[in-house]
Amino acid sequence: MRRRILLAILLAVAVTACALGVPLGYAAMQMVEILSDSNLISYAQKAATSVDQDLDANRKPNLTKLASTDPVGGQITLSLPNQAPLTYGDAGTDVISESESVRNGTVRVSLPAGPIRRLQAEVAVFVVLLVVLSISTGTVVATVTARRLTEPMRHVADRAIRLGAGDFRADSSRYGVAELDLVADSLDTSAAALALLVQRERDLVGDVSHQLRSRLTALQLRLETLTLASNVETAEDASAALDQAERLAQVLDELLAAASAARAAEAQPINLAVRLPMMVAEWRELLRAKGRVLRLRVPEGLLARATPGRLREALGVLLDNSLKYGTGTVLVAARRGDGMVLIEVSDAGPGVPDELAAHVFERGVSGGGSTGVGLALARALVDADGGRLELAVLRPPTFALFLPVAKAEDVLATPWRTEPTPR
């Protein structure tokens, strides 16, 4: 996109510069020639007037007097009937000349053409320099304009990619371009709507699965009791019904597992020892600006399955909360747990109030006066990769991210994908 904008502006500038420069150069060169001819005619008229005055007074034309009208480096030639031509000066072979009539004769004034050609060349060079300057200025303007348009478009594209990856946080960046700002506003509106929709869907799935499991469990217990009935027919029917209930419970488990696997389809094996330092680097500088320290502890070779973008955004929510509401050193520690990889984020702040501890991940709940969206979205992002986010300790506040473990052979077999970029 930047290249197209740049080439389009440069083409317009170049065509305009050439369309104006060529006629301007030609007109300037013609103007030099016209001015030179005008001066030459003036010199010739002065010489003719002097000769006519001498002839009217029956005097022989005086070459010294003619020399006073001669331009520097020029030549004056007086031709009279029955007389040899009188010549003053030498203009060389390449000349421009003008003649004026006198009584029964002519006066010719000649100038070297070289100075005039040089002046025309200088004018042509000046016009070319103006064209080059115009194109250079157009190049600078085109570069700035292309950057001003493409960088916001890249940011909007990245925002759309993060939205598709499940990052529904609003982005306050605006670009000063009405159309792009409108797109950014639309993305924020869509992100809020999608976040609410996804949250409702997950709440619904959780509620439905919980209710179904509870009812199935109660049904299975009742059927198990009936299988012990003294009536053989009743016991057989109860046993068959119990078998169907167990199959239904198994199907429910498979459907929930399939839904969880579908949400985590984009998760990939990542080396936390490599990725975590890059994910927390920007927060280290922000904390340092407030006189605080961020420490990172992650063992070599610790592998987890996650979507890098989702994990970065979830960590960003936790670190942003530590930056705003926490105190002291922020510690990000990763380690291997029982079948999971655990990442803990803690600081020395006052922690979460007791009355909010059970609701801190609910949308709209906040103890610091914020919108109460961040932690809900962070949990949704981690949950989308098959993990979970919990408040492990109230004071000092410690949040724990549980991620699925990845194997080393999975990392080696995974082709690294490049981030899509707009053209």
Disulfide bonds with the S-S distance in Angstrom:
none
